[in-house]
């Protein structure tokens, strides 16, 4: 591992020669890949007055991109194995990024895109206990908005889709087997994010997100295929 030597002042003005494991390689504000510009203002924070487990370092850096050039702080924590080494932890402030959605998906379920983005921002802030229920809510809007479009001409079906529990809705109205597999399993994991006792202890948030993305894929696949059939019902002679 390549380490970088830095000179750090503490609150009493004493200079310490220490090592860090890496510079951050992404600007937390513009989200671009960078080699940050060191502003040579590094500070060693004692663990005791800050009520933290280990000493930490804060370094003032600047983004080199012409469109950004913002200052930010990189935070490091002392390694448990090497008292002179500090490992990169995070950067602040962070400009939260939005997810990119297929334009067709925004048409099918704009609420899904909005709710998913809010959950995504909560996850970026480290709120993992609340972003899971957010992703679960996004999934419900995705499936029900999609099914409401499929049954746009059937008012009774639309009303039932709106009121049914998500899993019952999937079982009754989702006909594509691949979508049903993804949606069912995403719902199982989503329910774990909202219930007191978890059933799928070997699964994580990323597993649910992967299944939601798979459900999006099959919804878009069916939607685009149907569009092709409508626009080009027969071959030309």
QUIDA-V188523 format. One line per field, one symbol per residue. ss: DSSP state (h for helix, s for strand, l for the rest). psi: psi as a letter, one per 30 degrees, with the letter a starting at -180 (. if undefined). burial: # if it has 16 or more other C-alpha atoms within 10 Angstrom, else .. A space follows every 50 residues. Layout:
ss=???
psi=???
burial=???
This chain:
ss=lllsssssslllllsssssslllllsllllllslllssssssssslhhhh lllllsssssssllllllllssssssssllllllssssssssllllllll llhhhhhhlhhhhhhhhhhhhhhhlllhhhhhhhhhhhhhhhhhhhhhhh llllhhhhhhhhhllhhhhhhhhlllhhhhhhhhhhhhhhhhhhllllll llllhhhhhhhhhhhhhhhhhhhhhhhhhhhllllll
psi=kklkklkkkafggkkkjlklflkkgkkfefglkljljkghjkkkkkeeff hlelllkkkklkkfkefdgkklkkklkkkffjffkkkkelkllkjkkllk kkeeeeeeieeeeeeeeeeeeeeefgiffffeeeeeeeeeeeeeeeeeee hffjeeeeeeeeflkeeeeeeefjekeeeeeeeeeeeeeeeefflekkei fglleeeeeeeeeeeeeeeeeeeeeeeeeefiellk.
burial=.......##........####.##..####...###.....#####.... ....##########....#.#########.....####..#..#.#.... ....#..######.#########.......##################.. .......#..##...#..##..##....##.#############...... ....#..##.##########..#..............
